[in-house]
Amino acid sequence: MISAIGAVSANGMIGLDGWLPWDIPEELAYFEQTVDGAALVIGRLTYESMDVVPVDSFIVSRRDDLQLRPGCRRVDSVEAGLRAALATGKSVFVIGGASVYAAAWRYCERFYLTRIERSFDGDSRFPEEIDLSGWLIESETVRQLPEYKTRGDVNCRFLVYRQRNPLPLPVLDCNSAPG
Ligand SMILES: NC(=O)c1ccc[n+]([C@@H]2O[C@H](COP(=O)([O-])OP(=O)(O)OC[C@H]3O[C@@H](n4cnc5c(N)ncnc54)[C@H](OP(=O)(O)O)[C@@H]3O)[C@@H](O)[C@H]2O)c1
């Protein structure tokens, strides 16, 4: 199964200066717990922002000279990343960033999205074309959590959306080069 996971502020931001716009350790812990043991599909900038990258991570990049940490493999498209991640036999999570979510969301059965109910400055935005309005809300939990940049509490709405009929991955053209 393919899922995506991310967190977005009230004004649509997901990133700032190569990291998250906020500092909410419990939200980060939720992310780590949810993707534990999964194969990950990760945009190159998000990969570079991570201190620890688990094995079976597939890094989407067009740079064929990209040097990666052990257990990581470059793929040149999101679809190639999803295929390779599925081939591990693990559950698959797309963890962003923006253009990776935008290319992957139609293939996902679930989207774990935390809505941070406050505006934050940011330079990376959740893609507007991702429309979850027709998806079922499978679960929804609101927690008031400490946020250490603004030194206040913030409401975090942990949503799990489910898409009934995700788009199948395109059939691989055997005449084209592998990704
Ligand atoms: N709030 C959240 O849940 C969340 C989640 C993830 C990331 N973030 C934040 O978002 C920021 C990074 O995200 P971002 O959107 O700027 O960058 P990103 O998606 O992580 O990385 C962009 C790079 O990925 C590669 N790429 C993306 N789509 C591709 C495609 N379809 N085909 C081939 N290559 C593709 C390209 O790499 P090359 O240039 O190497 O070709 C592109 O420059 C950071 O601030 C990070 O902390 C937040």
Ligand as a Chemical Component Dictionary entry (heavy atoms), coordinates in Angstrom:
data_LIG
# 
_chem_comp.id                   LIG 
_chem_comp.type                 NON-POLYMER 
_chem_comp.pdbx_formal_charge   0 
_chem_comp.three_letter_code    LIG 
# 
loop_
_chem_comp_atom.comp_id 
_chem_comp_atom.atom_id 
_chem_comp_atom.alt_atom_id 
_chem_comp_atom.type_symbol 
_chem_comp_atom.charge 
_chem_comp_atom.model_Cartn_x 
_chem_comp_atom.model_Cartn_y 
_chem_comp_atom.model_Cartn_z 
_chem_comp_atom.pdbx_ordinal 
LIG N1  N1  N 0  5.870  19.669 6.493   1  
LIG C1  C1  C 0  6.169  18.501 5.949   2  
LIG O1  O1  O 0  5.484  17.513 6.141   3  
LIG C2  C2  C 0  7.372  18.393 5.058   4  
LIG C3  C3  C 0  7.615  17.213 4.338   5  
LIG C4  C4  C 0  8.734  17.147 3.500   6  
LIG C5  C5  C 0  9.558  18.252 3.382   7  
LIG N2  N2  N 1  9.282  19.364 4.106   8  
LIG C6  C6  C 0  10.126 20.568 3.959   9  
LIG O2  O2  O 0  10.032 20.997 2.607   10 
LIG C7  C7  C 0  11.286 21.494 2.172   11 
LIG C8  C8  C 0  11.845 20.620 1.037   12 
LIG O3  O3  O 0  10.841 20.357 0.118   13 
LIG P1  P1  P 0  10.864 20.905 -1.374  14 
LIG O4  O4  O 0  9.485  20.792 -1.889  15 
LIG O5  O5  O -1 11.517 22.253 -1.388  16 
LIG O6  O6  O 0  11.880 19.913 -2.085  17 
LIG P2  P2  P 0  11.856 18.313 -2.322  18 
LIG O7  O7  O 0  10.593 17.897 -3.014  19 
LIG O8  O8  O 0  12.199 17.613 -1.074  20 
LIG O9  O9  O 0  13.084 18.160 -3.301  21 
LIG C9  C9  C 0  13.026 18.771 -4.560  22 
LIG C10 C10 C 0  13.987 18.039 -5.448  23 
LIG O10 O10 O 0  13.550 16.688 -5.605  24 
LIG C11 C11 C 0  13.759 16.280 -6.948  25 
LIG N3  N3  N 0  12.449 16.075 -7.569  26 
LIG C12 C12 C 0  11.253 16.479 -7.100  27 
LIG N4  N4  N 0  10.259 16.065 -7.908  28 
LIG C13 C13 C 0  10.853 15.365 -8.917  29 
LIG C14 C14 C 0  10.375 14.657 -10.041 30 
LIG N5  N5  N 0  9.048  14.593 -10.306 31 
LIG N6  N6  N 0  11.251 14.058 -10.861 32 
LIG C15 C15 C 0  12.587 14.095 -10.586 33 
LIG N7  N7  N 0  13.113 14.753 -9.510  34 
LIG C16 C16 C 0  12.249 15.376 -8.695  35 
LIG C17 C17 C 0  14.562 17.385 -7.601  36 
LIG O11 O11 O 0  15.920 17.055 -7.244  37 
LIG P3  P3  P 0  17.195 17.465 -8.142  38 
LIG O12 O12 O 0  17.306 18.943 -8.028  39 
LIG O13 O13 O 0  18.322 16.727 -7.462  40 
LIG O14 O14 O 0  16.911 16.968 -9.526  41 
LIG C18 C18 C 0  14.082 18.611 -6.840  42 
LIG O15 O15 O 0  15.009 19.689 -6.888  43 
LIG C19 C19 C 0  12.190 21.477 3.381   44 
LIG O16 O16 O 0  12.050 22.716 4.034   45 
LIG C20 C20 C 0  11.585 20.352 4.198   46 
LIG O17 O17 O 0  11.901 20.451 5.573   47 
LIG C21 C21 C 0  8.224  19.453 4.924   48 
# 
loop_
_chem_comp_bond.comp_id 
_chem_comp_bond.atom_id_1 
_chem_comp_bond.atom_id_2 
_chem_comp_bond.value_order 
_chem_comp_bond.pdbx_ordinal 
LIG N1  C1  SING 1  
LIG C1  O1  DOUB 2  
LIG C1  C2  SING 3  
LIG C2  C3  SING 4  
LIG C2  C21 DOUB 5  
LIG C3  C4  DOUB 6  
LIG C4  C5  SING 7  
LIG C5  N2  DOUB 8  
LIG N2  C6  SING 9  
LIG N2  C21 SING 10 
LIG C6  O2  SING 11 
LIG C6  C20 SING 12 
LIG O2  C7  SING 13 
LIG C7  C8  SING 14 
LIG C7  C19 SING 15 
LIG C8  O3  SING 16 
LIG O3  P1  SING 17 
LIG P1  O4  DOUB 18 
LIG P1  O5  SING 19 
LIG P1  O6  SING 20 
LIG O6  P2  SING 21 
LIG P2  O7  DOUB 22 
LIG P2  O8  SING 23 
LIG P2  O9  SING 24 
LIG O9  C9  SING 25 
LIG C9  C10 SING 26 
LIG C10 O10 SING 27 
LIG C10 C18 SING 28 
LIG O10 C11 SING 29 
LIG C11 N3  SING 30 
LIG C11 C17 SING 31 
LIG N3  C12 SING 32 
LIG N3  C16 SING 33 
LIG C12 N4  DOUB 34 
LIG N4  C13 SING 35 
LIG C13 C14 SING 36 
LIG C13 C16 DOUB 37 
LIG C14 N5  SING 38 
LIG C14 N6  DOUB 39 
LIG N6  C15 SING 40 
LIG C15 N7  DOUB 41 
LIG N7  C16 SING 42 
LIG C17 O11 SING 43 
LIG C17 C18 SING 44 
LIG O11 P3  SING 45 
LIG P3  O12 DOUB 46 
LIG P3  O13 SING 47 
LIG P3  O14 SING 48 
LIG C18 O15 SING 49 
LIG C19 O16 SING 50 
LIG C19 C20 SING 51 
LIG C20 O17 SING 52 
# 
